[in-house]
Amino acid sequence: MARLYLIRHGRPSATWGGHDDDPGLDETGRTQARAARDWLLSRPEAERPGLVVSSPLRRCRETAEPTAVALGVAMEIDPVVGEIPTPKSLTGAARPEWLRQAFQGTWAAIDGDMDYDAWRTDIVASLARRANTAVFSHYVAINAAVSRLLGVDQVLAFRPDHTSITVLETDGETVRLIEKGAEAATGVL
């Protein structure tokens, strides 16, 4: 089984629900990105990632960049590991409350215009195809994968901190959770 690392982006320069829909990292976030790179590169040779995948959003790309540069690889952008799709009817100020409601329940109970349980299945399927890869993603997408792997329906399976690294294994078809990354308090709830 090959190692797979699921990393939450570093601290962004703007909070969720703020005015900037695609913020980059603040100085702390840039420091966190370098620390994630150093941790990933310190893995034994057989467990070290050789590929870097990122959500299309700027905070993930900026977190992934130091690792991609250090490995000398091009960063692959994968929208599947991006932010949870927000219902089209919601505007910026309504999104935080929608997320708070979603976090209180199950994947099937999320009010929206898509099948969120299918979305988390798609994330795990995307991860299964990746061997020896560092995947930079988001709080909710990481919860989608972890909850699916744990076999729980609650949206909030754990609280990954900024640059928290969750360790997985894959054989190319299935994914197994090895260790959840560091948890922290969050402003989401």
LOSE-49536 format. One record per residue (C-alpha): x, z, y. Coordinates in steps of 0.25 Angstrom, whole numbers, padded with zeros to 4 digits, always signed. Example, Ala and Ser with C-alpha at 12.3 -4.5 7.8 and 13.67 -1.06 7.14 Angstrom:
+0049+0031-0018/+0055+0029-0004/
% end
This chain:
+0000+0000+0000/+0005-0004+0014/+0005+0006+0026/-0004+0003+0037/-0004+0011+0050/-0017+0012+0059/-0013+0017+0073/-0022+0020+0085/-0017+0015+0098/-0010+0024+0108/-0016+0031+0120/-0022+0020+0129/-0021+0020+0144/-0036+0021+0145/-0046+0029+0136/-0057+0023+0128/-0070+0020+0136/-0061+0018+0149/-0061+0006+0158/-0050-0001+0151/-0055-0007+0138/-0041-0011+0133/-0031+0000+0138/-0017-0001+0134/-0008+0012+0131/-0004+0023+0141/+0010+0028+0141/+0006+0038+0130/+0000+0027+0121/+0013+0019+0123/+0021+0031+0118/+0011+0033+0106/+0013+0018+0103/+0028+0019+0102/+0027+0032+0093/+0017+0025+0084/+0027+0014+0083/+0038+0023+0080/+0030+0030+0069/+0026+0017+0062/+0041+0012+0063/+0046+0026+0056/+0038+0023+0044/+0046+0020+0031/+0049+0005+0030/+0038+0003+0019/+0027+0009+0028/+0031+0004+0041/+0021-0006+0048/+0026-0021+0049/+0014-0026+0056/+0006-0021+0069/-0009-0023+0071/-0016-0019+0083/-0030-0019+0089/-0031-0029+0100/-0033-0018+0111/-0022-0015+0120/-0019+0000+0116/-0017-0004+0102/-0008-0016+0105/+0000-0007+0114/+0001+0003+0103/+0005-0007+0093/+0015-0014+0101/+0027-0005+0099/+0025-0005+0084/+0024-0021+0084/+0036-0022+0093/+0045-0012+0085/+0041-0020+0072/+0043-0033+0078/+0029-0038+0074/+0018-0045+0081/+0006-0036+0083/-0007-0041+0076/-0020-0039+0084/-0032-0035+0075/-0045-0033+0082/-0051-0027+0069/-0043-0014+0072/-0047-0014+0087/-0057-0004+0093/-0071-0002+0088/-0080-0013+0093/-0089-0008+0103/-0104-0013+0104/-0105-0024+0113/-0116-0017+0121/-0107-0005+0125/-0100-0005+0138/-0087+0002+0141/-0093+0016+0145/-0102+0016+0133/-0091+0014+0123/-0086+0028+0123/-0099+0034+0120/-0102+0024+0109/-0088+0028+0103/-0092+0042+0103/-0105+0040+0096/-0098+0031+0086/-0087+0042+0083/-0098+0052+0080/-0104+0044+0068/-0101+0034+0057/-0097+0019+0057/-0110+0015+0053/-0117+0022+0064/-0109+0016+0076/-0119+0010+0085/-0114-0004+0088/-0115-0019+0085/-0106-0020+0073/-0104-0013+0060/-0093-0003+0063/-0092+0001+0048/-0088-0014+0045/-0078-0013+0057/-0070-0002+0050/-0070-0009+0037/-0064-0021+0045/-0053-0012+0050/-0049-0007+0037/-0049-0021+0031/-0040-0025+0042/-0031-0014+0039/-0031-0017+0024/-0024-0030+0027/-0013-0024+0034/+0000-0019+0027/+0011-0011+0034/+0004-0013+0048/+0002-0004+0060/-0012-0006+0065/-0015-0001+0080/-0030+0002+0082/-0040+0011+0088/-0046+0025+0086/-0060+0019+0081/-0054+0008+0072/-0044+0018+0066/-0056+0027+0063/-0063+0015+0057/-0052+0013+0047/-0050+0027+0044/-0064+0031+0042/-0066+0019+0032/-0053+0023+0025/-0058+0037+0024/-0072+0032+0019/-0079+0040+0031/-0090+0034+0040/-0087+0043+0052/-0082+0034+0063/-0072+0045+0067/-0063+0047+0055/-0051+0053+0063/-0046+0053+0077/-0033+0045+0078/-0024+0048+0089/-0017+0038+0098/-0007+0031+0089/-0011+0039+0077/-0006+0031+0065/-0015+0031+0053/-0008+0027+0040/-0015+0018+0030/-0011+0010+0017/-0016-0004+0013/-0015-0013+0001/-0020-0025+0009/-0034-0022+0004/-0037-0007+0006/-0032+0003+0016/-0030+0018+0013/-0028+0029+0024/-0015+0036+0022/-0015+0045+0034/-0023+0046+0047/-0016+0046+0060/-0015+0057+0070/-0028+0062+0076/-0031+0067+0090/-0042+0071+0099/-0048+0059+0106/-0057+0056+0118/-0066+0047+0110/-0075+0059+0106/
% end
